[in-house]
């Protein structure tokens, strides 16, 4: 089978192999390739097994899926659930069990307690600079590192993320059916 990437999960020592077109497979103890959970997960770009036993699957263009292997429950996250960039590059877990996800141009935090996403914006990742696939690590001190063409974003998970500021909107003109409205905006 042709694969693009392989990862050995640090927590469980499971080895996963995957590609966008060939789906997700696991190498068994007797060196066989088997589909993860017997399903065809296409478009996988990252796999992370977490301390709570859940497996998080990041997809190239289809967001995230959290799989509880004990119960079989799958929860999918995409634009409809607050993740507005669905091209997952890497996934890491912090000491509190929160998930940190790099997408094309953003780092997302999924707070396990509140079950909500928040976004961290690094100004170096704009204008065509993106995070790389499988380019993340957790340091010995718990800091998270995500790399890409804009450099490395370092995150201390114990630091509060700033509240999202609304983007100011300034209108210079308004036209209806090609005619500009008078009176200013």
PyMOL commands that place a pseudoatom at each C-alpha (Angstrom):
pseudoatom trace, name=CA, resn=UNK, resi=1, chain=A, elem=C, hetatm=0, pos=[0.000, 0.000, 0.000]
pseudoatom trace, name=CA, resn=UNK, resi=2, chain=A, elem=C, hetatm=0, pos=[1.418, 3.455, -0.851]
pseudoatom trace, name=CA, resn=UNK, resi=3, chain=A, elem=C, hetatm=0, pos=[1.317, 5.829, 2.128]
pseudoatom trace, name=CA, resn=UNK, resi=4, chain=A, elem=C, hetatm=0, pos=[2.323, 9.428, 2.573]
pseudoatom trace, name=CA, resn=UNK, resi=5, chain=A, elem=C, hetatm=0, pos=[2.924, 9.642, 6.322]
pseudoatom trace, name=CA, resn=UNK, resi=6, chain=A, elem=C, hetatm=0, pos=[3.438, 7.430, 9.323]
pseudoatom trace, name=CA, resn=UNK, resi=7, chain=A, elem=C, hetatm=0, pos=[3.226, 8.343, 12.988]
pseudoatom trace, name=CA, resn=UNK, resi=8, chain=A, elem=C, hetatm=0, pos=[3.942, 6.381, 16.097]
pseudoatom trace, name=CA, resn=UNK, resi=9, chain=A, elem=C, hetatm=0, pos=[1.728, 7.592, 18.887]
pseudoatom trace, name=CA, resn=UNK, resi=10, chain=A, elem=C, hetatm=0, pos=[3.912, 8.513, 21.884]
pseudoatom trace, name=CA, resn=UNK, resi=11, chain=A, elem=C, hetatm=0, pos=[1.262, 7.611, 24.452]
pseudoatom trace, name=CA, resn=UNK, resi=12, chain=A, elem=C, hetatm=0, pos=[0.200, 4.174, 23.214]
pseudoatom trace, name=CA, resn=UNK, resi=13, chain=A, elem=C, hetatm=0, pos=[3.077, 3.274, 20.850]
pseudoatom trace, name=CA, resn=UNK, resi=14, chain=A, elem=C, hetatm=0, pos=[0.531, 2.512, 18.139]
pseudoatom trace, name=CA, resn=UNK, resi=15, chain=A, elem=C, hetatm=0, pos=[1.801, 3.078, 14.604]
pseudoatom trace, name=CA, resn=UNK, resi=16, chain=A, elem=C, hetatm=0, pos=[-0.502, 4.698, 12.059]
pseudoatom trace, name=CA, resn=UNK, resi=17, chain=A, elem=C, hetatm=0, pos=[0.080, 5.091, 8.336]
pseudoatom trace, name=CA, resn=UNK, resi=18, chain=A, elem=C, hetatm=0, pos=[-2.099, 7.311, 6.202]
pseudoatom trace, name=CA, resn=UNK, resi=19, chain=A, elem=C, hetatm=0, pos=[-2.466, 9.417, 3.110]
pseudoatom trace, name=CA, resn=UNK, resi=20, chain=A, elem=C, hetatm=0, pos=[-5.124, 11.596, 1.625]
pseudoatom trace, name=CA, resn=UNK, resi=21, chain=A, elem=C, hetatm=0, pos=[-6.089, 8.974, -0.968]
pseudoatom trace, name=CA, resn=UNK, resi=22, chain=A, elem=C, hetatm=0, pos=[-5.387, 5.660, 0.815]
pseudoatom trace, name=CA, resn=UNK, resi=23, chain=A, elem=C, hetatm=0, pos=[-7.056, 6.321, 4.137]
pseudoatom trace, name=CA, resn=UNK, resi=24, chain=A, elem=C, hetatm=0, pos=[-5.897, 5.475, 7.634]
pseudoatom trace, name=CA, resn=UNK, resi=25, chain=A, elem=C, hetatm=0, pos=[-4.296, 2.168, 8.554]
pseudoatom trace, name=CA, resn=UNK, resi=26, chain=A, elem=C, hetatm=0, pos=[-2.656, 0.822, 11.673]
pseudoatom trace, name=CA, resn=UNK, resi=27, chain=A, elem=C, hetatm=0, pos=[0.280, -1.568, 11.789]
pseudoatom trace, name=CA, resn=UNK, resi=28, chain=A, elem=C, hetatm=0, pos=[-0.605, -4.456, 14.098]
pseudoatom trace, name=CA, resn=UNK, resi=29, chain=A, elem=C, hetatm=0, pos=[1.755, -6.277, 16.452]
pseudoatom trace, name=CA, resn=UNK, resi=30, chain=A, elem=C, hetatm=0, pos=[2.286, -8.945, 13.770]
pseudoatom trace, name=CA, resn=UNK, resi=31, chain=A, elem=C, hetatm=0, pos=[3.153, -6.290, 11.146]
pseudoatom trace, name=CA, resn=UNK, resi=32, chain=A, elem=C, hetatm=0, pos=[-0.119, -6.363, 9.238]
pseudoatom trace, name=CA, resn=UNK, resi=33, chain=A, elem=C, hetatm=0, pos=[-1.785, -3.256, 7.819]
pseudoatom trace, name=CA, resn=UNK, resi=34, chain=A, elem=C, hetatm=0, pos=[-5.403, -2.951, 8.867]
pseudoatom trace, name=CA, resn=UNK, resi=35, chain=A, elem=C, hetatm=0, pos=[-7.902, -0.186, 8.340]
pseudoatom trace, name=CA, resn=UNK, resi=36, chain=A, elem=C, hetatm=0, pos=[-8.441, 1.866, 11.494]
pseudoatom trace, name=CA, resn=UNK, resi=37, chain=A, elem=C, hetatm=0, pos=[-11.665, 0.569, 13.100]
pseudoatom trace, name=CA, resn=UNK, resi=38, chain=A, elem=C, hetatm=0, pos=[-12.378, -1.334, 9.880]
pseudoatom trace, name=CA, resn=UNK, resi=39, chain=A, elem=C, hetatm=0, pos=[-13.516, 1.905, 8.211]
pseudoatom trace, name=CA, resn=UNK, resi=40, chain=A, elem=C, hetatm=0, pos=[-12.253, 3.877, 5.264]
pseudoatom trace, name=CA, resn=UNK, resi=41, chain=A, elem=C, hetatm=0, pos=[-11.155, 7.252, 6.636]
pseudoatom trace, name=CA, resn=UNK, resi=42, chain=A, elem=C, hetatm=0, pos=[-10.044, 9.175, 3.540]
pseudoatom trace, name=CA, resn=UNK, resi=43, chain=A, elem=C, hetatm=0, pos=[-8.236, 12.500, 3.656]
pseudoatom trace, name=CA, resn=UNK, resi=44, chain=A, elem=C, hetatm=0, pos=[-6.527, 11.967, 7.030]
pseudoatom trace, name=CA, resn=UNK, resi=45, chain=A, elem=C, hetatm=0, pos=[-3.645, 14.360, 7.674]
pseudoatom trace, name=CA, resn=UNK, resi=46, chain=A, elem=C, hetatm=0, pos=[-2.930, 13.673, 11.370]
pseudoatom trace, name=CA, resn=UNK, resi=47, chain=A, elem=C, hetatm=0, pos=[-3.743, 11.144, 14.108]
pseudoatom trace, name=CA, resn=UNK, resi=48, chain=A, elem=C, hetatm=0, pos=[-3.493, 11.713, 17.863]
pseudoatom trace, name=CA, resn=UNK, resi=49, chain=A, elem=C, hetatm=0, pos=[-4.360, 9.315, 20.691]
pseudoatom trace, name=CA, resn=UNK, resi=50, chain=A, elem=C, hetatm=0, pos=[-5.074, 11.228, 23.886]
pseudoatom trace, name=CA, resn=UNK, resi=51, chain=A, elem=C, hetatm=0, pos=[-4.816, 10.555, 27.597]
pseudoatom trace, name=CA, resn=UNK, resi=52, chain=A, elem=C, hetatm=0, pos=[-8.600, 10.025, 27.851]
pseudoatom trace, name=CA, resn=UNK, resi=53, chain=A, elem=C, hetatm=0, pos=[-8.383, 7.227, 25.255]
pseudoatom trace, name=CA, resn=UNK, resi=54, chain=A, elem=C, hetatm=0, pos=[-10.017, 9.176, 22.446]
pseudoatom trace, name=CA, resn=UNK, resi=55, chain=A, elem=C, hetatm=0, pos=[-8.383, 9.216, 19.025]
pseudoatom trace, name=CA, resn=UNK, resi=56, chain=A, elem=C, hetatm=0, pos=[-8.486, 12.518, 17.141]
pseudoatom trace, name=CA, resn=UNK, resi=57, chain=A, elem=C, hetatm=0, pos=[-8.333, 12.417, 13.356]
pseudoatom trace, name=CA, resn=UNK, resi=58, chain=A, elem=C, hetatm=0, pos=[-7.406, 15.553, 11.449]
pseudoatom trace, name=CA, resn=UNK, resi=59, chain=A, elem=C, hetatm=0, pos=[-8.453, 15.741, 7.825]
pseudoatom trace, name=CA, resn=UNK, resi=60, chain=A, elem=C, hetatm=0, pos=[-6.883, 17.540, 4.907]
pseudoatom trace, name=CA, resn=UNK, resi=61, chain=A, elem=C, hetatm=0, pos=[-10.065, 19.459, 4.049]
pseudoatom trace, name=CA, resn=UNK, resi=62, chain=A, elem=C, hetatm=0, pos=[-12.743, 18.073, 6.334]
pseudoatom trace, name=CA, resn=UNK, resi=63, chain=A, elem=C, hetatm=0, pos=[-12.023, 19.228, 9.886]
pseudoatom trace, name=CA, resn=UNK, resi=64, chain=A, elem=C, hetatm=0, pos=[-11.650, 16.879, 12.842]
pseudoatom trace, name=CA, resn=UNK, resi=65, chain=A, elem=C, hetatm=0, pos=[-13.230, 13.717, 14.132]
pseudoatom trace, name=CA, resn=UNK, resi=66, chain=A, elem=C, hetatm=0, pos=[-12.966, 12.529, 17.736]
pseudoatom trace, name=CA, resn=UNK, resi=67, chain=A, elem=C, hetatm=0, pos=[-13.330, 8.754, 18.003]
pseudoatom trace, name=CA, resn=UNK, resi=68, chain=A, elem=C, hetatm=0, pos=[-14.102, 6.973, 21.255]
pseudoatom trace, name=CA, resn=UNK, resi=69, chain=A, elem=C, hetatm=0, pos=[-12.914, 3.452, 20.488]
pseudoatom trace, name=CA, resn=UNK, resi=70, chain=A, elem=C, hetatm=0, pos=[-14.598, 1.971, 23.586]
pseudoatom trace, name=CA, resn=UNK, resi=71, chain=A, elem=C, hetatm=0, pos=[-18.103, 3.219, 22.733]
pseudoatom trace, name=CA, resn=UNK, resi=72, chain=A, elem=C, hetatm=0, pos=[-17.757, 3.655, 18.977]
pseudoatom trace, name=CA, resn=UNK, resi=73, chain=A, elem=C, hetatm=0, pos=[-18.982, 7.259, 19.255]
pseudoatom trace, name=CA, resn=UNK, resi=74, chain=A, elem=C, hetatm=0, pos=[-17.642, 9.662, 16.631]
pseudoatom trace, name=CA, resn=UNK, resi=75, chain=A, elem=C, hetatm=0, pos=[-18.021, 13.433, 16.857]
pseudoatom trace, name=CA, resn=UNK, resi=76, chain=A, elem=C, hetatm=0, pos=[-17.141, 15.533, 13.833]
pseudoatom trace, name=CA, resn=UNK, resi=77, chain=A, elem=C, hetatm=0, pos=[-15.991, 19.154, 14.029]
pseudoatom trace, name=CA, resn=UNK, resi=78, chain=A, elem=C, hetatm=0, pos=[-16.016, 21.541, 11.074]
pseudoatom trace, name=CA, resn=UNK, resi=79, chain=A, elem=C, hetatm=0, pos=[-17.310, 24.998, 10.145]
pseudoatom trace, name=CA, resn=UNK, resi=80, chain=A, elem=C, hetatm=0, pos=[-20.746, 24.202, 11.588]
pseudoatom trace, name=CA, resn=UNK, resi=81, chain=A, elem=C, hetatm=0, pos=[-19.216, 23.603, 15.041]
pseudoatom trace, name=CA, resn=UNK, resi=82, chain=A, elem=C, hetatm=0, pos=[-16.912, 26.628, 15.179]
pseudoatom trace, name=CA, resn=UNK, resi=83, chain=A, elem=C, hetatm=0, pos=[-13.810, 25.462, 13.302]
pseudoatom trace, name=CA, resn=UNK, resi=84, chain=A, elem=C, hetatm=0, pos=[-13.713, 27.856, 10.344]
pseudoatom trace, name=CA, resn=UNK, resi=85, chain=A, elem=C, hetatm=0, pos=[-10.520, 26.445, 8.791]
pseudoatom trace, name=CA, resn=UNK, resi=86, chain=A, elem=C, hetatm=0, pos=[-11.004, 22.740, 8.128]
pseudoatom trace, name=CA, resn=UNK, resi=87, chain=A, elem=C, hetatm=0, pos=[-7.541, 21.887, 6.776]
pseudoatom trace, name=CA, resn=UNK, resi=88, chain=A, elem=C, hetatm=0, pos=[-5.940, 20.211, 9.817]
pseudoatom trace, name=CA, resn=UNK, resi=89, chain=A, elem=C, hetatm=0, pos=[-2.141, 20.009, 9.868]
pseudoatom trace, name=CA, resn=UNK, resi=90, chain=A, elem=C, hetatm=0, pos=[-1.221, 18.797, 13.406]
pseudoatom trace, name=CA, resn=UNK, resi=91, chain=A, elem=C, hetatm=0, pos=[-2.859, 17.976, 16.744]
pseudoatom trace, name=CA, resn=UNK, resi=92, chain=A, elem=C, hetatm=0, pos=[-1.354, 18.109, 20.251]
pseudoatom trace, name=CA, resn=UNK, resi=93, chain=A, elem=C, hetatm=0, pos=[-2.724, 17.635, 23.768]
pseudoatom trace, name=CA, resn=UNK, resi=94, chain=A, elem=C, hetatm=0, pos=[-1.761, 19.828, 26.724]
pseudoatom trace, name=CA, resn=UNK, resi=95, chain=A, elem=C, hetatm=0, pos=[-1.410, 18.720, 30.369]
pseudoatom trace, name=CA, resn=UNK, resi=96, chain=A, elem=C, hetatm=0, pos=[-5.057, 19.593, 31.058]
pseudoatom trace, name=CA, resn=UNK, resi=97, chain=A, elem=C, hetatm=0, pos=[-6.326, 17.377, 28.229]
pseudoatom trace, name=CA, resn=UNK, resi=98, chain=A, elem=C, hetatm=0, pos=[-7.202, 20.289, 25.931]
pseudoatom trace, name=CA, resn=UNK, resi=99, chain=A, elem=C, hetatm=0, pos=[-6.569, 19.766, 22.242]
pseudoatom trace, name=CA, resn=UNK, resi=100, chain=A, elem=C, hetatm=0, pos=[-4.476, 22.175, 20.151]
pseudoatom trace, name=CA, resn=UNK, resi=101, chain=A, elem=C, hetatm=0, pos=[-4.932, 21.969, 16.406]
pseudoatom trace, name=CA, resn=UNK, resi=102, chain=A, elem=C, hetatm=0, pos=[-2.951, 23.689, 13.677]
pseudoatom trace, name=CA, resn=UNK, resi=103, chain=A, elem=C, hetatm=0, pos=[-4.804, 24.373, 10.460]
pseudoatom trace, name=CA, resn=UNK, resi=104, chain=A, elem=C, hetatm=0, pos=[-3.562, 26.212, 7.393]
pseudoatom trace, name=CA, resn=UNK, resi=105, chain=A, elem=C, hetatm=0, pos=[-3.126, 29.617, 9.045]
pseudoatom trace, name=CA, resn=UNK, resi=106, chain=A, elem=C, hetatm=0, pos=[-4.377, 29.277, 12.623]
pseudoatom trace, name=CA, resn=UNK, resi=107, chain=A, elem=C, hetatm=0, pos=[-3.895, 27.417, 15.874]
pseudoatom trace, name=CA, resn=UNK, resi=108, chain=A, elem=C, hetatm=0, pos=[-7.107, 26.288, 17.545]
pseudoatom trace, name=CA, resn=UNK, resi=109, chain=A, elem=C, hetatm=0, pos=[-7.691, 25.280, 21.141]
pseudoatom trace, name=CA, resn=UNK, resi=110, chain=A, elem=C, hetatm=0, pos=[-10.495, 22.868, 21.903]
pseudoatom trace, name=CA, resn=UNK, resi=111, chain=A, elem=C, hetatm=0, pos=[-11.314, 23.275, 25.581]
pseudoatom trace, name=CA, resn=UNK, resi=112, chain=A, elem=C, hetatm=0, pos=[-12.366, 19.863, 26.872]
pseudoatom trace, name=CA, resn=UNK, resi=113, chain=A, elem=C, hetatm=0, pos=[-14.317, 21.341, 29.831]
pseudoatom trace, name=CA, resn=UNK, resi=114, chain=A, elem=C, hetatm=0, pos=[-16.384, 23.864, 27.846]
pseudoatom trace, name=CA, resn=UNK, resi=115, chain=A, elem=C, hetatm=0, pos=[-16.352, 21.916, 24.549]
pseudoatom trace, name=CA, resn=UNK, resi=116, chain=A, elem=C, hetatm=0, pos=[-15.576, 25.109, 22.642]
pseudoatom trace, name=CA, resn=UNK, resi=117, chain=A, elem=C, hetatm=0, pos=[-13.001, 26.240, 20.133]
pseudoatom trace, name=CA, resn=UNK, resi=118, chain=A, elem=C, hetatm=0, pos=[-10.946, 29.392, 20.432]
pseudoatom trace, name=CA, resn=UNK, resi=119, chain=A, elem=C, hetatm=0, pos=[-8.423, 30.608, 17.906]
pseudoatom trace, name=CA, resn=UNK, resi=120, chain=A, elem=C, hetatm=0, pos=[-4.905, 31.918, 18.312]
pseudoatom trace, name=CA, resn=UNK, resi=121, chain=A, elem=C, hetatm=0, pos=[-3.645, 34.140, 15.520]
pseudoatom trace, name=CA, resn=UNK, resi=122, chain=A, elem=C, hetatm=0, pos=[0.074, 34.453, 14.794]
pseudoatom trace, name=CA, resn=UNK, resi=123, chain=A, elem=C, hetatm=0, pos=[0.697, 37.436, 12.479]
pseudoatom trace, name=CA, resn=UNK, resi=124, chain=A, elem=C, hetatm=0, pos=[3.594, 35.601, 10.822]
pseudoatom trace, name=CA, resn=UNK, resi=125, chain=A, elem=C, hetatm=0, pos=[1.122, 33.158, 9.255]
pseudoatom trace, name=CA, resn=UNK, resi=126, chain=A, elem=C, hetatm=0, pos=[-0.630, 35.431, 6.777]
pseudoatom trace, name=CA, resn=UNK, resi=127, chain=A, elem=C, hetatm=0, pos=[-0.262, 36.157, 3.071]
pseudoatom trace, name=CA, resn=UNK, resi=128, chain=A, elem=C, hetatm=0, pos=[0.479, 32.633, 1.905]
pseudoatom trace, name=CA, resn=UNK, resi=129, chain=A, elem=C, hetatm=0, pos=[2.458, 31.395, 4.900]
pseudoatom trace, name=CA, resn=UNK, resi=130, chain=A, elem=C, hetatm=0, pos=[1.009, 28.223, 6.363]
pseudoatom trace, name=CA, resn=UNK, resi=131, chain=A, elem=C, hetatm=0, pos=[1.533, 25.644, 9.089]
pseudoatom trace, name=CA, resn=UNK, resi=132, chain=A, elem=C, hetatm=0, pos=[3.088, 22.405, 7.880]
pseudoatom trace, name=CA, resn=UNK, resi=133, chain=A, elem=C, hetatm=0, pos=[1.575, 18.927, 8.101]
pseudoatom trace, name=CA, resn=UNK, resi=134, chain=A, elem=C, hetatm=0, pos=[2.975, 16.841, 10.989]
pseudoatom trace, name=CA, resn=UNK, resi=135, chain=A, elem=C, hetatm=0, pos=[4.991, 19.766, 12.323]
pseudoatom trace, name=CA, resn=UNK, resi=136, chain=A, elem=C, hetatm=0, pos=[4.227, 20.005, 16.026]
pseudoatom trace, name=CA, resn=UNK, resi=137, chain=A, elem=C, hetatm=0, pos=[5.646, 18.938, 19.372]
pseudoatom trace, name=CA, resn=UNK, resi=138, chain=A, elem=C, hetatm=0, pos=[5.124, 19.252, 23.103]
pseudoatom trace, name=CA, resn=UNK, resi=139, chain=A, elem=C, hetatm=0, pos=[8.226, 20.325, 24.998]
pseudoatom trace, name=CA, resn=UNK, resi=140, chain=A, elem=C, hetatm=0, pos=[9.293, 18.915, 28.390]
pseudoatom trace, name=CA, resn=UNK, resi=141, chain=A, elem=C, hetatm=0, pos=[7.905, 22.044, 30.072]
pseudoatom trace, name=CA, resn=UNK, resi=142, chain=A, elem=C, hetatm=0, pos=[4.487, 21.576, 28.417]
pseudoatom trace, name=CA, resn=UNK, resi=143, chain=A, elem=C, hetatm=0, pos=[4.901, 24.315, 25.831]
pseudoatom trace, name=CA, resn=UNK, resi=144, chain=A, elem=C, hetatm=0, pos=[3.505, 23.546, 22.391]
pseudoatom trace, name=CA, resn=UNK, resi=145, chain=A, elem=C, hetatm=0, pos=[5.385, 24.125, 19.142]
pseudoatom trace, name=CA, resn=UNK, resi=146, chain=A, elem=C, hetatm=0, pos=[3.794, 24.379, 15.698]
pseudoatom trace, name=CA, resn=UNK, resi=147, chain=A, elem=C, hetatm=0, pos=[5.992, 24.945, 12.647]
pseudoatom trace, name=CA, resn=UNK, resi=148, chain=A, elem=C, hetatm=0, pos=[5.424, 26.171, 9.150]
pseudoatom trace, name=CA, resn=UNK, resi=149, chain=A, elem=C, hetatm=0, pos=[6.599, 28.489, 6.421]
pseudoatom trace, name=CA, resn=UNK, resi=150, chain=A, elem=C, hetatm=0, pos=[6.202, 31.486, 8.758]
pseudoatom trace, name=CA, resn=UNK, resi=151, chain=A, elem=C, hetatm=0, pos=[8.498, 29.998, 11.423]
pseudoatom trace, name=CA, resn=UNK, resi=152, chain=A, elem=C, hetatm=0, pos=[7.518, 28.397, 14.726]
pseudoatom trace, name=CA, resn=UNK, resi=153, chain=A, elem=C, hetatm=0, pos=[4.623, 29.385, 16.937]
pseudoatom trace, name=CA, resn=UNK, resi=154, chain=A, elem=C, hetatm=0, pos=[5.327, 28.670, 20.623]
pseudoatom trace, name=CA, resn=UNK, resi=155, chain=A, elem=C, hetatm=0, pos=[2.337, 28.385, 22.948]
pseudoatom trace, name=CA, resn=UNK, resi=156, chain=A, elem=C, hetatm=0, pos=[2.300, 28.213, 26.720]
pseudoatom trace, name=CA, resn=UNK, resi=157, chain=A, elem=C, hetatm=0, pos=[-1.059, 26.500, 27.374]
pseudoatom trace, name=CA, resn=UNK, resi=158, chain=A, elem=C, hetatm=0, pos=[-1.229, 27.978, 30.868]
pseudoatom trace, name=CA, resn=UNK, resi=159, chain=A, elem=C, hetatm=0, pos=[-1.437, 31.508, 29.424]
pseudoatom trace, name=CA, resn=UNK, resi=160, chain=A, elem=C, hetatm=0, pos=[-4.966, 32.685, 28.730]
pseudoatom trace, name=CA, resn=UNK, resi=161, chain=A, elem=C, hetatm=0, pos=[-5.806, 33.279, 25.082]
pseudoatom trace, name=CA, resn=UNK, resi=162, chain=A, elem=C, hetatm=0, pos=[-6.822, 36.865, 24.386]
pseudoatom trace, name=CA, resn=UNK, resi=163, chain=A, elem=C, hetatm=0, pos=[-10.498, 37.441, 23.756]
pseudoatom trace, name=CA, resn=UNK, resi=164, chain=A, elem=C, hetatm=0, pos=[-11.422, 37.667, 20.101]
pseudoatom trace, name=CA, resn=UNK, resi=165, chain=A, elem=C, hetatm=0, pos=[-11.718, 41.286, 19.013]
pseudoatom trace, name=CA, resn=UNK, resi=166, chain=A, elem=C, hetatm=0, pos=[-14.368, 42.191, 16.496]
pseudoatom trace, name=CA, resn=UNK, resi=167, chain=A, elem=C, hetatm=0, pos=[-12.973, 43.321, 13.181]
pseudoatom trace, name=CA, resn=UNK, resi=168, chain=A, elem=C, hetatm=0, pos=[-13.937, 46.969, 12.589]
pseudoatom trace, name=CA, resn=UNK, resi=169, chain=A, elem=C, hetatm=0, pos=[-16.038, 47.610, 9.509]
pseudoatom trace, name=CA, resn=UNK, resi=170, chain=A, elem=C, hetatm=0, pos=[-15.729, 50.842, 7.546]
pseudoatom trace, name=CA, resn=UNK, resi=171, chain=A, elem=C, hetatm=0, pos=[-17.935, 51.465, 4.514]
pseudoatom trace, name=CA, resn=UNK, resi=172, chain=A, elem=C, hetatm=0, pos=[-16.727, 53.925, 1.924]
pseudoatom trace, name=CA, resn=UNK, resi=173, chain=A, elem=C, hetatm=0, pos=[-19.692, 53.693, -0.439]
pseudoatom trace, name=CA, resn=UNK, resi=174, chain=A, elem=C, hetatm=0, pos=[-22.807, 51.676, -1.165]
pseudoatom trace, name=CA, resn=UNK, resi=175, chain=A, elem=C, hetatm=0, pos=[-24.241, 50.995, -4.576]
pseudoatom trace, name=CA, resn=UNK, resi=176, chain=A, elem=C, hetatm=0, pos=[-27.542, 49.420, -5.514]
pseudoatom trace, name=CA, resn=UNK, resi=177, chain=A, elem=C, hetatm=0, pos=[-27.898, 48.086, -9.073]
pseudoatom trace, name=CA, resn=UNK, resi=178, chain=A, elem=C, hetatm=0, pos=[-24.763, 50.016, -10.081]
pseudoatom trace, name=CA, resn=UNK, resi=179, chain=A, elem=C, hetatm=0, pos=[-25.912, 53.389, -8.669]
pseudoatom trace, name=CA, resn=UNK, resi=180, chain=A, elem=C, hetatm=0, pos=[-24.126, 54.847, -5.669]
pseudoatom trace, name=CA, resn=UNK, resi=181, chain=A, elem=C, hetatm=0, pos=[-26.315, 56.025, -2.813]
pseudoatom trace, name=CA, resn=UNK, resi=182, chain=A, elem=C, hetatm=0, pos=[-25.823, 59.660, -1.883]
pseudoatom trace, name=CA, resn=UNK, resi=183, chain=A, elem=C, hetatm=0, pos=[-25.631, 61.151, 1.552]
pseudoatom trace, name=CA, resn=UNK, resi=184, chain=A, elem=C, hetatm=0, pos=[-22.444, 59.462, 2.632]
pseudoatom trace, name=CA, resn=UNK, resi=185, chain=A, elem=C, hetatm=0, pos=[-22.036, 56.454, 4.775]
for i in range(1, 185): cmd.bond("trace and resi %d" % i, "trace and resi %d" % (i + 1))
show_as sticks, trace
zoom trace
